Amino acid sequence: MKKIKFTLLTACFVSIGVLGAAADEKGGKDAAPAPAQPPGVFFSTNVPSGQAQKASPFSAEISADFVKKVMETSARIEECKKQISERQAYLYENNPKVKALRQQMIDMQLKINKIIEADKDLADMRLSRDMIWTTMPVLPRMREHQPGMGLRLPGNK
């Protein structure tokens, strides 16, 4: 579910950017010239008083039809991914050649793991890493959000 939400959100941001770029290319009488700004900077909150805020390159206006198309396309992509995954699982379970090769692969990986685990230098490196890891300072945990409870900062009562 999170993957679907992320996909939809990403698709919306990309499409908003494309719509904004298309509007900039059209130009027209009501298109204001873009102010000079460093590359990679879309907008800035550091505006001296009296100056207008720079326009964001993203348009907040998205048609319902466009959103519908994005959602339908995302749903079709997710359905394709599901079918691909199911087909691969079927082949792993039912194709005798794939089953045999997979078993050989597992056996070879076990042999590789034994060789790697027998290496003293690697074991020493892992032990050193684990000892360093134990000295890592623990970050304080955020408390679960409770209604009416804001984040309390030092000096903030």
N, C-alpha and C positions, 0 to 999 in steps of 0.2 A: 504494500500500500504506500509506503514511504517512497519507493522507487517511482511509482506512478505519479505521486504528487510532485516529486522532484522533476520528473520528465515534463509534466505539464507546466510547472513554473518556469523551467528552462525554455521551453518552447514559447511561452508567453513573452519572456524577456527578449528572446531572439527576434520574435516577430515584431515586438514593439520597436526594437532597434532598427529593423528593416523598414518598418513604416516611417520612422523618423528620418532615415536616410533617404527614402523615396521622396518624402516631402521636401527635404533640403535640395534634392536634385531638380525638382520641378521649379523651384524658385517662385517667380511671380511677383506681382506688384506689392503684395502684403508680406513678402518674405524679407525680414530684416537681415542686414549683413551680420555675419557671425563675428563677434569680437575676437581679437587675437588672444590665444591662450596656449600654454605649453602642450605639446603632444601628450596624449594619454589622460589629460584632465578633462572630465566631462562637465563638472561644475565645481564651484567653490563657495564655501560659506564665509570666507574672509573678504567681505565686500565693505569698503569704506562707506560711512553713512552718506546718503544723498545719491548714491549710485544705484542703478537698477540691478537686480539679481540676474545673472546670466541664465539663459533658458536652458533647460535640460534637454538632451538630445532625444529623450524618450517621450512619446506622446501618451497621455493618460487615456486618450480616447481609442477604444478598441471596439469594433463592431461585434454584435452578438453573433453574426454569421461567421466572422473570422474565428472567434473563440470556439464556436461549435465545430468548425473544420479542424482546428488544432486538437480538440478533445477527441473527435472521431479518428483522426490520424493516429494519435497516441494510443487509442484503444486497439486499432488495427495492428499497430506495431507490437503491442503487448501480447495480442493474440498470436501473432507470428512467432514471437519468442517462446510462448508456451508450447506451440506445436513443434517447434524445433527441439525444445528440451524433451518433450514427450517422445519424439522420434528417436533422439539419441539414446534415451533410456531404453526404449524398445530394442534398438540395435545392440546395445551392450548386453541385454538379457537374452535375446533370441538368436542372434547371428553367431553360428558356431565358430567362424573364423575370428570374429572380434573377441569372443569369449576366450579362445585359446591364446590369442596374442596378448590380451589383457592379463591373463594369468602369468604368461612369460614376463611381462613388464613388471608385475608385482614381485615375482621371484628375483628378477635382476635388481629391482630397487632395494630389496632386502639385503642382497649381497653388497650393494653399494653402501648401504647404511652401516653394515658391519665394518667395512673398510674405513669409512669415515670416523666411526666411533672408536676405532682402534688407534687413531692418530693422537699421539701425546701432545703435540703442539696445539692442535685444535682444542683438546680438552683443557689445556692450560689457559688458552685465550678465553674460553667460555667461563672458566672459574674466575679469571680476573674480571671479566665483565660482570659476573654475578656479584662479586665483592664490591665493585664500584656501585652497582645498582642498589646495594643495601645502604649506601651513604647518601642516596638521593633524598633531598628534603621532601617531605610530604606536603602537598598543597592543601590548604584548608578547604573543607567541603562546604558547599553552599547548602543552606537549609532548604528543605522543600518549601515551596511557596504556599503560604497560608493566607487566606483572605484577611485583609486588614493589616497584614504584616509586611512592611517594606524592608528593603535591605538596610541594615543599620551599619553605618560607617563610624569609625572612631571620631569622637567629638560631635556626633549627630545623635541627639537623644530623642 
